[in-house]
Amino acid sequence: MSDERATTARKVADLRARVARVRELLPADVATFVARRTEGEALILNLFLALQCASDLALHAVAARGLGVPADARSAFDALVRAGVLTPDLGRRLAAAVGLRNRIAHEYGTLDLTLVFEAASDDLGDLLALAAAVLASAPADA
């Protein structure tokens, strides 16, 4: 396995592990999520890390494919859309996920917990779809 493929595989494994941890911590309803602060904070941390893993994977995929130097993670998702790795709809949703990652990082004290719960409940599949798309389109070993 090439270094690039090994790096991609490690990043995908990290992303999948974080998504699994978020799912493990996710309670059945938002009221329980809000009421159980410690578990909620663990979920938020793992969601943040999953979103960061997705950004890292996208940036790595852009570099590995020689698609330029994106200014930020949103630009990396755009480059993967232009290269046909991601669908435009998935790219748009992943770019929005960067916004959630930024809100978690910078607005923790005022974070909308309902929004976080909804993202953890409804949007983790997008992160896994990114992983699958990057793996499926990975350049062959030289």
C-alpha positions in Angstrom: 0.0 0.0 0.0 1.3 3.4 -0.9 1.9 6.1 1.7 -1.0 8.1 0.2 -3.4 5.2 0.4 -2.2 4.3 3.9 -2.8 7.9 5.0 -6.2 8.0 3.4 -7.1 4.7 5.1 -6.0 6.0 8.5 -8.0 9.2 8.0 -11.1 7.2 7.0 -10.7 4.9 9.9 -10.4 7.9 12.3 -13.5 9.5 10.8 -15.6 6.3 11.0 -14.5 5.8 14.7 -15.6 9.3 15.6 -18.9 8.8 13.9 -19.4 5.5 15.7 -18.7 7.2 19.0 -21.2 10.0 18.3 -23.8 7.4 17.5 -23.0 5.5 20.7 -23.4 8.6 22.8 -26.5 9.9 21.0 -29.6 9.7 23.3 -33.1 9.0 21.9 -34.3 12.6 22.2 -33.1 16.2 22.5 -34.5 16.6 26.0 -32.3 13.8 27.3 -29.3 15.2 25.3 -29.7 18.6 27.0 -30.4 17.1 30.5 -27.3 14.9 30.5 -24.6 17.5 30.3 -21.5 15.2 30.7 -22.7 12.8 28.0 -23.7 15.7 25.9 -20.3 17.3 26.1 -18.7 14.0 25.2 -20.9 13.8 22.1 -20.1 17.4 21.2 -16.4 16.7 21.5 -16.7 13.6 19.3 -18.9 15.4 16.8 -16.3 18.2 16.6 -13.5 15.7 16.0 -15.6 13.8 13.4 -16.1 17.1 11.5 -12.5 17.9 11.8 -11.6 14.4 10.5 -13.9 15.1 7.5 -12.1 18.4 6.8 -8.7 16.7 7.1 -9.8 13.9 4.8 -11.1 16.4 2.2 -7.9 18.5 2.3 -5.8 15.3 2.0 -7.8 14.0 -0.9 -7.4 17.4 -2.8 -3.7 17.3 -2.3 -3.3 13.6 -3.2 -5.2 14.3 -6.5 -3.3 17.4 -7.3 -6.4 19.5 -7.3 -4.7 22.7 -6.1 -4.3 24.3 -2.8 -7.7 25.1 -1.2 -7.9 28.1 1.1 -9.9 26.2 3.6 -12.0 23.1 4.1 -15.0 24.5 2.3 -12.9 25.1 -0.7 -11.6 21.5 -0.5 -15.1 20.2 -0.7 -15.7 22.4 -3.7 -12.6 21.1 -5.4 -13.8 17.5 -4.8 -17.1 18.4 -6.3 -15.4 19.9 -9.4 -13.3 16.7 -9.7 -16.4 14.5 -9.6 -15.4 12.9 -6.3 -18.5 14.3 -4.5 -21.9 15.2 -5.8 -22.8 18.9 -5.6 -25.4 18.3 -3.0 -23.1 16.3 -0.7 -20.4 18.9 -1.2 -22.8 21.7 -0.1 -23.9 19.7 3.0 -20.3 19.0 3.9 -19.4 22.7 3.5 -22.2 23.5 5.9 -20.9 21.0 8.3 -17.7 23.1 8.5 -19.9 25.9 9.8 -21.2 23.6 12.6 -17.6 22.7 13.4 -16.7 26.4 13.7 -19.8 27.1 15.9 -18.8 24.3 18.2 -15.2 25.6 18.4 -16.0 29.2 18.8 -19.4 29.5 20.4 -19.4 26.7 22.8 -21.1 28.6 25.7 -23.9 29.7 23.4 -24.1 26.7 21.2 -27.6 25.7 20.1 -27.9 22.2 21.5 -31.0 21.4 19.5 -29.0 22.1 16.3 -26.2 19.9 17.5 -28.6 17.1 18.4 -30.2 17.3 14.9 -26.8 17.2 13.2 -25.8 14.2 15.2 -29.1 12.5 14.5 -29.5 13.3 10.9 -26.2 14.3 9.2 -23.5 11.7 10.2 -24.3 9.8 7.0 -22.8 12.6 5.0 -19.5 12.1 6.8 -19.5 8.5 5.9 -20.5 9.2 2.4 -17.4 11.5 2.1 -15.2 8.6 3.4 -16.8 6.2 0.8 -16.4 8.6 -2.1 -12.8 9.4 -1.3 -11.9 5.7 -1.0 -13.8 4.8 -4.2 -12.0 7.5 -6.1 -8.5 7.1 -4.6 -5.7 7.1 -7.2 -4.3 3.7 -7.9 -0.9 2.8 -6.4 1.9 3.7 -8.7 
